[in-house]
Amino acid sequence: MKRVLITGAAGFLGSHLSDRFIKEGFHVIGMDNFITGDSKNIKHLLDHSNFEFVEHDVTEYVDIQGNLDYILHFASPASPIDYLKIPIQTLKVGSLGTHNLLGLAKAKNARMLIASTSEVYGDPLVHPQTEDYYGNVNTIGPRGVYDEAKRFQESITMAYHRFHGIETRIVRIFNTYGPRMRLNDGRVIPAFMGQALRGEDLTVFGDGSQTRSFCYVDDQVEGIYRLLFSDYVEPVNIGNPFEISIKDFAEEIIKLTGTTQKIIYKDLPVNDPMQRQPDISLAKRILDWEPKVHRAEGMKITFDYFKSLTEEELYKSEHKSFSGFIKK
């Protein structure tokens, strides 16, 4: 049985990837330190014979006993609330964490896929964004801790591939949504849905003309899975190219939830990207992949998930994993 290590396994995408690899017959070793992950995301897997969990911070030395065929590195804060609150840890997981895992991949002769992000493009001057665009990023701005962690992650991954011959893959993930997202993590969809469920007005930053492109989690996981088993080593965009303005999206949420809230406007955060849309021509060509789930379908599934949350989960302002966290 092939063995795969998935870091960030208790997070949104990491938990869905764990499900997929178990379904495909792999033995999954999940790893997380619960800084932003949640144990409830993997609770259903803990008694599965092909799943084992290791609580560990990948910025410390990583040791896995036995053979290891694949590593998927998804350990990282991914929302503005998280990486602005824990900037040093965000930088460390992208640098030290990636370095440790590449060393493990070298020792085990394992193929490693890293989760990069559309944020490497910054506030893009090219639209839609293609993989050969180098980006427009403020290295010292508040978002730089996340952007630069991911850009360094890509660089060291390619260095290990070229210098040590490690089999590596890089996925650039665009806005992804679905069940198991944290309701109050600051990203657009859980923020809007949380406000709607609490009867609050929906907050739009700037004038709402900035755009995003939302990809349902099942489509994202399929793209990642295909990329891992492809022969392509350079970055690949995986996302949904159907673009929508934040203002129009807020109105879509109000219609979906059947609420009567207004849209209120606040100042745009520093370096917030004005346009975000993936060019997925490369993924179509080399992976035969494109998203299948229409936004209306995916949003209904996601809203039903958020509606099922307890009142405590609906109203808590931040994730419990931050309580008692010791800064390093």
C-alpha atoms as a printed R data frame, in Angstrom:
    type eleno elety resid chain resno       x      y       z
1   ATOM     1    CA   MET     A     1   0.000  0.000   0.000
2   ATOM     2    CA   LYS     A     2   1.359  3.424  -0.983
3   ATOM     3    CA   ARG     A     3   1.904  5.816   1.934
4   ATOM     4    CA   VAL     A     4   1.324  9.565   1.757
5   ATOM     5    CA   LEU     A     5   2.069 12.265   4.334
6   ATOM     6    CA   ILE     A     6  -0.369 15.193   4.285
7   ATOM     7    CA   THR     A     7   0.650 18.183   6.389
8   ATOM     8    CA   GLY     A     8  -2.096 20.545   7.499
9   ATOM     9    CA   ALA     A     9  -4.370 17.494   7.503
10  ATOM    10    CA   ALA     A    10  -6.796 19.008  10.028
11  ATOM    11    CA   GLY     A    11  -7.302 22.075   7.870
12  ATOM    12    CA   PHE     A    12  -9.937 22.715   5.219
13  ATOM    13    CA   LEU     A    13  -8.112 21.433   2.142
14  ATOM    14    CA   GLY     A    14  -5.884 18.989   4.022
15  ATOM    15    CA   SER     A    15  -8.857 17.111   5.452
16  ATOM    16    CA   HIS     A    16 -10.540 16.818   2.042
17  ATOM    17    CA   LEU     A    17  -7.280 15.558   0.541
18  ATOM    18    CA   SER     A    18  -7.030 12.975   3.327
19  ATOM    19    CA   ASP     A    19 -10.508 11.749   2.403
20  ATOM    20    CA   ARG     A    20  -9.585 11.499  -1.276
21  ATOM    21    CA   PHE     A    21  -6.356  9.569  -0.771
22  ATOM    22    CA   ILE     A    22  -7.995  7.104   1.607
23  ATOM    23    CA   LYS     A    23 -10.754  6.610  -0.952
24  ATOM    24    CA   GLU     A    24  -8.072  5.881  -3.572
25  ATOM    25    CA   GLY     A    25  -6.529  3.156  -1.382
26  ATOM    26    CA   PHE     A    26  -3.566  4.996   0.144
27  ATOM    27    CA   HIS     A    27  -2.364  4.834   3.713
28  ATOM    28    CA   VAL     A    28  -2.559  8.446   4.899
29  ATOM    29    CA   ILE     A    29  -0.379  9.934   7.616
30  ATOM    30    CA   GLY     A    30  -1.984 13.210   8.656
31  ATOM    31    CA   MET     A    31   0.111 15.847  10.392
32  ATOM    32    CA   ASP     A    32  -1.025 19.100  12.021
33  ATOM    33    CA   ASN     A    33  -0.201 21.251  15.042
34  ATOM    34    CA   PHE     A    34  -3.717 22.779  15.238
35  ATOM    35    CA   ILE     A    35  -2.612 26.398  14.990
36  ATOM    36    CA   THR     A    36  -5.387 26.889  12.444
37  ATOM    37    CA   GLY     A    37  -6.561 23.306  11.875
38  ATOM    38    CA   ASP     A    38  -9.502 21.761  13.733
39  ATOM    39    CA   SER     A    39  -9.648 18.207  15.051
40  ATOM    40    CA   LYS     A    40 -13.320 17.907  14.082
41  ATOM    41    CA   ASN     A    41 -12.271 17.972  10.401
42  ATOM    42    CA   ILE     A    42 -10.551 14.593  10.765
43  ATOM    43    CA   LYS     A    43 -12.628 13.082  13.567
44  ATOM    44    CA   HIS     A    44 -14.361 10.777  11.081
45  ATOM    45    CA   LEU     A    45 -10.963  9.405   9.989
46  ATOM    46    CA   LEU     A    46  -9.374  8.622  13.349
47  ATOM    47    CA   ASP     A    47 -10.702  5.049  13.531
48  ATOM    48    CA   HIS     A    48  -9.957  4.288   9.880
49  ATOM    49    CA   SER     A    49  -7.357  1.562   9.453
50  ATOM    50    CA   ASN     A    50  -5.630  3.487   6.645
51  ATOM    51    CA   PHE     A    51  -5.300  6.759   8.560
52  ATOM    52    CA   GLU     A    52  -2.889  7.721  11.292
53  ATOM    53    CA   PHE     A    53  -2.417 11.130  12.821
54  ATOM    54    CA   VAL     A    54   0.715 12.829  14.137
55  ATOM    55    CA   GLU     A    55   0.432 16.101  16.052
56  ATOM    56    CA   HIS     A    56   3.573 17.978  15.070
57  ATOM    57    CA   ASP     A    57   4.862 21.381  13.971
58  ATOM    58    CA   VAL     A    58   6.634 20.959  10.623
59  ATOM    59    CA   THR     A    59   8.960 23.861  11.400
60  ATOM    60    CA   GLU     A    60  10.637 21.368  13.747
61  ATOM    61    CA   TYR     A    61  12.484 18.303  12.430
62  ATOM    62    CA   VAL     A    62  10.077 15.857  10.751
63  ATOM    63    CA   ASP     A    63  10.677 12.123  11.037
64  ATOM    64    CA   ILE     A    64   8.369  9.449   9.616
65  ATOM    65    CA   GLN     A    65   9.156  5.803  10.256
66  ATOM    66    CA   GLY     A    66   8.997  3.367   7.369
67  ATOM    67    CA   ASN     A    67   8.662  4.000   3.674
68  ATOM    68    CA   LEU     A    68   6.993  7.092   2.293
69  ATOM    69    CA   ASP     A    69   5.896  7.514  -1.311
70  ATOM    70    CA   TYR     A    70   4.343 10.995  -1.405
71  ATOM    71    CA   ILE     A    71   4.281 14.206   0.638
72  ATOM    72    CA   LEU     A    72   1.613 16.895   0.249
73  ATOM    73    CA   HIS     A    73   2.609 20.065   2.099
74  ATOM    74    CA   PHE     A    74  -0.570 21.947   3.031
75  ATOM    75    CA   ALA     A    75   0.483 23.225   6.456
76  ATOM    76    CA   SER     A    76   0.101 26.999   6.430
77  ATOM    77    CA   PRO     A    77  -2.232 29.732   7.627
78  ATOM    78    CA   ALA     A    78  -4.268 30.689   4.566
79  ATOM    79    CA   SER     A    79  -6.530 33.546   5.620
80  ATOM    80    CA   PRO     A    80  -5.677 37.196   6.321
81  ATOM    81    CA   ILE     A    81  -6.930 36.966   9.911
82  ATOM    82    CA   ASP     A    82  -4.558 34.071  10.539
83  ATOM    83    CA   TYR     A    83  -1.382 35.268   8.891
84  ATOM    84    CA   LEU     A    84  -1.728 38.816  10.210
85  ATOM    85    CA   LYS     A    85  -2.131 37.400  13.704
86  ATOM    86    CA   ILE     A    86   0.741 34.905  13.475
87  ATOM    87    CA   PRO     A    87   3.105 36.422  10.875
88  ATOM    88    CA   ILE     A    88   6.301 34.788  12.118
89  ATOM    89    CA   GLN     A    89   4.775 31.304  12.151
90  ATOM    90    CA   THR     A    90   3.431 31.921   8.634
91  ATOM    91    CA   LEU     A    91   6.916 32.726   7.370
92  ATOM    92    CA   LYS     A    92   8.438 29.792   9.232
93  ATOM    93    CA   VAL     A    93   6.050 27.159   7.906
94  ATOM    94    CA   GLY     A    94   6.694 28.319   4.347
95  ATOM    95    CA   SER     A    95  10.462 28.350   4.792
96  ATOM    96    CA   LEU     A    96  11.665 26.073   7.608
97  ATOM    97    CA   GLY     A    97   8.679 23.756   7.251
98  ATOM    98    CA   THR     A    98   9.153 23.350   3.519
99  ATOM    99    CA   HIS     A    99  12.897 22.836   3.982
100 ATOM   100    CA   ASN     A   100  12.300 20.094   6.559
101 ATOM   101    CA   LEU     A   101   9.816 18.303   4.344
102 ATOM   102    CA   LEU     A   102  12.013 18.513   1.262
103 ATOM   103    CA   GLY     A   103  14.757 16.935   3.343
104 ATOM   104    CA   LEU     A   104  12.336 14.165   4.285
105 ATOM   105    CA   ALA     A   105  11.367 13.713   0.630
106 ATOM   106    CA   LYS     A   106  15.059 13.390  -0.271
107 ATOM   107    CA   ALA     A   107  15.683 10.845   2.499
108 ATOM   108    CA   LYS     A   108  12.638  8.760   1.560
109 ATOM   109    CA   ASN     A   109  12.893  9.219  -2.214
110 ATOM   110    CA   ALA     A   110   9.312 10.517  -2.085
111 ATOM   111    CA   ARG     A   111   7.533 12.793  -4.545
112 ATOM   112    CA   MET     A   112   6.478 16.065  -2.909
113 ATOM   113    CA   LEU     A   113   3.693 18.469  -3.877
114 ATOM   114    CA   ILE     A   114   3.555 21.909  -2.283
115 ATOM   115    CA   ALA     A   115   0.489 24.094  -1.919
116 ATOM   116    CA   SER     A   116   1.315 27.499  -3.304
117 ATOM   117    CA   THR     A   117  -1.251 30.200  -3.912
118 ATOM   118    CA   SER     A   118  -2.547 32.820  -6.320
119 ATOM   119    CA   GLU     A   119  -1.186 35.338  -3.797
120 ATOM   120    CA   VAL     A   120   2.254 34.897  -5.376
121 ATOM   121    CA   TYR     A   121   0.852 37.127  -8.153
122 ATOM   122    CA   GLY     A   122   0.119 39.912  -5.629
123 ATOM   123    CA   ASP     A   123  -2.120 42.665  -6.979
124 ATOM   124    CA   PRO     A   124  -1.683 41.550 -10.578
125 ATOM   125    CA   LEU     A   125  -0.954 43.771 -13.538
126 ATOM   126    CA   VAL     A   126  -1.812 40.881 -15.872
127 ATOM   127    CA   HIS     A   127  -5.348 39.540 -16.141
128 ATOM   128    CA   PRO     A   128  -6.180 36.681 -16.043
129 ATOM   129    CA   GLN     A   129  -3.068 35.370 -14.314
130 ATOM   130    CA   THR     A   130  -0.887 32.879 -16.166
131 ATOM   131    CA   GLU     A   131   1.858 30.774 -14.607
132 ATOM   132    CA   ASP     A   132   4.588 32.712 -16.417
133 ATOM   133    CA   TYR     A   133   3.547 36.012 -14.786
134 ATOM   134    CA   TYR     A   134   6.023 36.949 -12.043
135 ATOM   135    CA   GLY     A   135   3.627 39.031  -9.953
136 ATOM   136    CA   ASN     A   136   3.312 42.477  -8.392
137 ATOM   137    CA   VAL     A   137   3.991 41.947  -4.700
138 ATOM   138    CA   ASN     A   138   4.852 44.265  -1.812
139 ATOM   139    CA   THR     A   139   7.488 42.309   0.114
140 ATOM   140    CA   ILE     A   140   7.233 44.485   3.258
141 ATOM   141    CA   GLY     A   141   3.467 45.039   3.363
142 ATOM   142    CA   PRO     A   142   1.246 43.272   5.912
143 ATOM   143    CA   ARG     A   143   0.325 40.591   3.371
144 ATOM   144    CA   GLY     A   144   3.991 40.032   2.526
145 ATOM   145    CA   VAL     A   145   4.410 37.443   5.280
146 ATOM   146    CA   TYR     A   146   2.089 35.112   3.375
147 ATOM   147    CA   ASP     A   147   3.012 36.099  -0.178
148 ATOM   148    CA   GLU     A   148   6.755 35.813   0.410
149 ATOM   149    CA   ALA     A   149   6.459 32.576   2.406
150 ATOM   150    CA   LYS     A   150   4.792 31.022  -0.615
151 ATOM   151    CA   ARG     A   151   7.199 32.545  -3.129
152 ATOM   152    CA   PHE     A   152  10.170 31.238  -1.129
153 ATOM   153    CA   GLN     A   153   8.425 27.875  -0.872
154 ATOM   154    CA   GLU     A   154   8.275 27.669  -4.653
155 ATOM   155    CA   SER     A   155  11.932 28.696  -4.978
156 ATOM   156    CA   ILE     A   156  13.333 26.159  -2.533
157 ATOM   157    CA   THR     A   157  11.152 23.427  -4.017
158 ATOM   158    CA   MET     A   158  12.526 24.059  -7.496
159 ATOM   159    CA   ALA     A   159  16.062 24.237  -6.060
160 ATOM   160    CA   TYR     A   160  15.664 20.795  -4.492
161 ATOM   161    CA   HIS     A   161  14.272 19.490  -7.762
162 ATOM   162    CA   ARG     A   162  17.164 20.867  -9.826
163 ATOM   163    CA   PHE     A   163  20.021 20.248  -7.385
164 ATOM   164    CA   HIS     A   164  18.968 17.002  -5.673
165 ATOM   165    CA   GLY     A   165  16.720 15.561  -8.376
166 ATOM   166    CA   ILE     A   166  13.716 15.388  -6.033
167 ATOM   167    CA   GLU     A   167  10.375 14.718  -7.745
168 ATOM   168    CA   THR     A   168   8.356 17.872  -6.956
169 ATOM   169    CA   ARG     A   169   5.043 19.426  -7.969
170 ATOM   170    CA   ILE     A   170   3.689 22.953  -7.319
171 ATOM   171    CA   VAL     A   171  -0.003 23.838  -7.294
172 ATOM   172    CA   ARG     A   172  -1.044 27.496  -7.261
173 ATOM   173    CA   ILE     A   173  -4.408 27.457  -5.534
174 ATOM   174    CA   PHE     A   174  -7.015 30.110  -6.280
175 ATOM   175    CA   ASN     A   175  -9.913 30.912  -3.930
176 ATOM   176    CA   THR     A   176 -11.412 27.591  -2.866
177 ATOM   177    CA   TYR     A   177 -14.540 27.013  -0.806
178 ATOM   178    CA   GLY     A   178 -16.728 24.263   0.608
179 ATOM   179    CA   PRO     A   179 -17.618 22.419   3.829
180 ATOM   180    CA   ARG     A   180 -15.094 22.558   6.704
181 ATOM   181    CA   MET     A   181 -14.038 26.139   6.067
182 ATOM   182    CA   ARG     A   182 -13.762 28.082   9.302
183 ATOM   183    CA   LEU     A   183 -16.698 30.436   9.552
184 ATOM   184    CA   ASN     A   184 -14.816 33.444  10.912
185 ATOM   185    CA   ASP     A   185 -11.442 33.135   9.222
186 ATOM   186    CA   GLY     A   186 -11.707 36.388   7.249
187 ATOM   187    CA   ARG     A   187 -12.085 34.924   3.780
188 ATOM   188    CA   VAL     A   188 -14.907 36.176   1.583
189 ATOM   189    CA   ILE     A   189 -17.333 33.245   1.563
190 ATOM   190    CA   PRO     A   190 -17.307 32.303   5.273
191 ATOM   191    CA   ALA     A   191 -17.309 35.995   6.201
192 ATOM   192    CA   PHE     A   192 -20.416 36.716   4.130
193 ATOM   193    CA   MET     A   193 -22.213 33.541   5.152
194 ATOM   194    CA   GLY     A   194 -21.428 34.068   8.819
195 ATOM   195    CA   GLN     A   195 -22.763 37.614   8.685
196 ATOM   196    CA   ALA     A   196 -25.907 36.434   6.892
197 ATOM   197    CA   LEU     A   197 -26.553 33.669   9.431
198 ATOM   198    CA   ARG     A   198 -26.067 36.070  12.352
199 ATOM   199    CA   GLY     A   199 -28.381 38.654  10.815
200 ATOM   200    CA   GLU     A   200 -25.581 41.174  10.287
201 ATOM   201    CA   ASP     A   201 -25.061 43.456   7.321
202 ATOM   202    CA   LEU     A   202 -22.534 42.144   4.807
203 ATOM   203    CA   THR     A   203 -19.191 43.963   4.858
204 ATOM   204    CA   VAL     A   204 -17.602 44.811   1.524
205 ATOM   205    CA   PHE     A   205 -14.150 46.395   1.504
206 ATOM   206    CA   GLY     A   206 -13.522 49.176  -0.990
207 ATOM   207    CA   ASP     A   207 -16.280 49.811  -3.509
208 ATOM   208    CA   GLY     A   208 -16.783 46.104  -4.209
209 ATOM   209    CA   SER     A   209 -15.459 46.287  -7.758
210 ATOM   210    CA   GLN     A   210 -12.529 43.982  -6.937
211 ATOM   211    CA   THR     A   211 -13.003 40.472  -8.299
212 ATOM   212    CA   ARG     A   212 -12.495 36.893  -7.178
213 ATOM   213    CA   SER     A   213 -12.931 33.489  -8.815
214 ATOM   214    CA   PHE     A   214 -14.254 30.725  -6.536
215 ATOM   215    CA   CYS     A   215 -13.472 27.025  -6.997
216 ATOM   216    CA   TYR     A   216 -15.441 24.309  -5.175
217 ATOM   217    CA   VAL     A   217 -13.300 22.045  -3.005
218 ATOM   218    CA   ASP     A   218 -14.052 18.815  -4.899
219 ATOM   219    CA   ASP     A   219 -12.798 20.394  -8.125
220 ATOM   220    CA   GLN     A   220  -9.693 21.696  -6.363
221 ATOM   221    CA   VAL     A   221  -8.888 18.279  -4.883
222 ATOM   222    CA   GLU     A   222  -9.303 16.613  -8.281
223 ATOM   223    CA   GLY     A   223  -6.866 19.082  -9.853
224 ATOM   224    CA   ILE     A   224  -4.314 18.552  -7.086
225 ATOM   225    CA   TYR     A   225  -4.629 14.774  -7.352
226 ATOM   226    CA   ARG     A   226  -4.055 14.845 -11.114
227 ATOM   227    CA   LEU     A   227  -1.093 17.188 -10.756
228 ATOM   228    CA   LEU     A   228   0.628 14.928  -8.225
229 ATOM   229    CA   PHE     A   229   0.591 12.039 -10.671
230 ATOM   230    CA   SER     A   230   1.507 14.101 -13.729
231 ATOM   231    CA   ASP     A   231   5.011 14.581 -15.085
232 ATOM   232    CA   TYR     A   232   4.904 18.384 -14.849
233 ATOM   233    CA   VAL     A   233   7.283 20.020 -12.335
234 ATOM   234    CA   GLU     A   234   6.607 23.748 -12.717
235 ATOM   235    CA   PRO     A   235   3.700 25.646 -11.085
236 ATOM   236    CA   VAL     A   236   0.154 24.991 -12.282
237 ATOM   237    CA   ASN     A   237  -2.889 27.179 -11.594
238 ATOM   238    CA   ILE     A   238  -5.862 25.262 -10.202
239 ATOM   239    CA   GLY     A   239  -8.975 27.388  -9.812
240 ATOM   240    CA   ASN     A   240 -12.258 28.359 -11.371
241 ATOM   241    CA   PRO     A   241 -11.946 31.055 -14.081
242 ATOM   242    CA   PHE     A   242 -15.508 32.356 -13.657
243 ATOM   243    CA   GLU     A   243 -14.905 35.795 -12.169
244 ATOM   244    CA   ILE     A   244 -17.352 37.864 -10.103
245 ATOM   245    CA   SER     A   245 -17.083 41.237  -8.353
246 ATOM   246    CA   ILE     A   246 -17.272 41.220  -4.557
247 ATOM   247    CA   LYS     A   247 -20.320 43.511  -4.630
248 ATOM   248    CA   ASP     A   248 -22.199 41.193  -7.001
249 ATOM   249    CA   PHE     A   249 -21.128 38.224  -4.924
250 ATOM   250    CA   ALA     A   250 -22.488 39.824  -1.743
251 ATOM   251    CA   GLU     A   251 -25.820 40.293  -3.489
252 ATOM   252    CA   GLU     A   252 -25.689 36.655  -4.583
253 ATOM   253    CA   ILE     A   253 -25.168 35.579  -0.959
254 ATOM   254    CA   ILE     A   254 -28.135 37.675   0.230
255 ATOM   255    CA   LYS     A   255 -30.304 36.007  -2.399
256 ATOM   256    CA   LEU     A   256 -29.027 32.520  -1.503
257 ATOM   257    CA   THR     A   257 -29.565 32.949   2.222
258 ATOM   258    CA   GLY     A   258 -32.947 34.643   1.901
259 ATOM   259    CA   THR     A   259 -31.877 37.398   4.286
260 ATOM   260    CA   THR     A   260 -32.684 41.101   4.148
261 ATOM   261    CA   GLN     A   261 -29.371 42.580   5.238
262 ATOM   262    CA   LYS     A   262 -27.779 45.545   3.570
263 ATOM   263    CA   ILE     A   263 -24.264 45.777   2.142
264 ATOM   264    CA   ILE     A   264 -22.002 48.143   4.055
265 ATOM   265    CA   TYR     A   265 -18.660 49.418   2.793
266 ATOM   266    CA   LYS     A   266 -15.331 49.785   4.612
267 ATOM   267    CA   ASP     A   267 -11.835 50.849   3.582
268 ATOM   268    CA   LEU     A   268  -9.917 48.432   1.376
269 ATOM   269    CA   PRO     A   269  -7.069 46.641   3.218
270 ATOM   270    CA   VAL     A   270  -3.486 47.407   2.202
271 ATOM   271    CA   ASN     A   271  -2.361 45.565  -0.956
272 ATOM   272    CA   ASP     A   272  -5.682 43.748  -1.338
273 ATOM   273    CA   PRO     A   273  -5.697 42.366  -4.917
274 ATOM   274    CA   MET     A   274  -8.146 44.142  -7.214
275 ATOM   275    CA   GLN     A   275  -8.432 41.247  -9.672
276 ATOM   276    CA   ARG     A   276  -8.097 37.532  -9.239
277 ATOM   277    CA   GLN     A   277  -8.817 35.120 -12.074
278 ATOM   278    CA   PRO     A   278  -6.796 32.062 -13.066
279 ATOM   279    CA   ASP     A   279  -5.820 31.214 -16.574
280 ATOM   280    CA   ILE     A   280  -6.229 27.418 -16.487
281 ATOM   281    CA   SER     A   281  -5.110 26.697 -20.056
282 ATOM   282    CA   LEU     A   282  -2.087 24.796 -18.748
283 ATOM   283    CA   ALA     A   283  -4.155 22.621 -16.393
284 ATOM   284    CA   LYS     A   284  -6.557 21.826 -19.221
285 ATOM   285    CA   ARG     A   285  -3.703 20.828 -21.506
286 ATOM   286    CA   ILE     A   286  -1.478 18.776 -19.216
287 ATOM   287    CA   LEU     A   287  -4.012 17.463 -16.670
288 ATOM   288    CA   ASP     A   288  -7.185 17.353 -18.764
289 ATOM   289    CA   TRP     A   289  -8.726 19.214 -15.830
290 ATOM   290    CA   GLU     A   290 -11.274 21.980 -15.470
291 ATOM   291    CA   PRO     A   291 -13.835 22.715 -12.750
292 ATOM   292    CA   LYS     A   292 -17.178 20.912 -12.968
293 ATOM   293    CA   VAL     A   293 -19.181 22.269 -10.022
294 ATOM   294    CA   HIS     A   294 -21.194 25.391 -10.816
295 ATOM   295    CA   ARG     A   295 -20.989 28.138  -8.201
296 ATOM   296    CA   ALA     A   296 -24.729 27.973  -7.423
297 ATOM   297    CA   GLU     A   297 -24.457 24.258  -6.606
298 ATOM   298    CA   GLY     A   298 -21.296 24.580  -4.556
299 ATOM   299    CA   MET     A   299 -22.565 27.606  -2.651
300 ATOM   300    CA   LYS     A   300 -25.754 25.800  -1.625
301 ATOM   301    CA   ILE     A   301 -23.762 22.842  -0.269
302 ATOM   302    CA   THR     A   302 -21.463 25.224   1.602
303 ATOM   303    CA   PHE     A   303 -24.325 27.266   3.040
304 ATOM   304    CA   ASP     A   304 -26.065 24.092   4.234
305 ATOM   305    CA   TYR     A   305 -22.840 23.157   6.015
306 ATOM   306    CA   PHE     A   306 -22.598 26.521   7.760
307 ATOM   307    CA   LYS     A   307 -26.280 26.335   8.747
308 ATOM   308    CA   SER     A   308 -25.524 23.058  10.550
309 ATOM   309    CA   LEU     A   309 -22.993 24.706  12.895
310 ATOM   310    CA   THR     A   310 -23.818 25.200  16.543
311 ATOM   311    CA   GLU     A   311 -24.652 28.632  17.907
312 ATOM   312    CA   GLU     A   312 -21.298 28.680  19.708
313 ATOM   313    CA   GLU     A   313 -19.460 28.044  16.430
314 ATOM   314    CA   LEU     A   314 -21.552 30.663  14.674
315 ATOM   315    CA   TYR     A   315 -20.731 33.449  17.114
316 ATOM   316    CA   LYS     A   316 -17.166 32.772  18.237
317 ATOM   317    CA   SER     A   317 -14.889 35.473  16.902
318 ATOM   318    CA   GLU     A   318 -11.732 33.445  16.373
319 ATOM   319    CA   HIS     A   319 -10.555 29.888  16.188
320 ATOM   320    CA   LYS     A   320  -9.987 28.120  19.486
321 ATOM   321    CA   SER     A   321  -6.559 26.899  18.430
322 ATOM   322    CA   PHE     A   322  -5.122 30.368  19.045
323 ATOM   323    CA   SER     A   323  -5.940 30.220  22.756
324 ATOM   324    CA   GLY     A   324  -2.854 29.333  24.732
325 ATOM   325    CA   PHE     A   325  -0.649 29.416  21.642
326 ATOM   326    CA   ILE     A   326   2.930 30.246  22.571
327 ATOM   327    CA   LYS     A   327   4.677 32.572  20.151
328 ATOM   328    CA   LYS     A   328   8.126 31.547  19.008
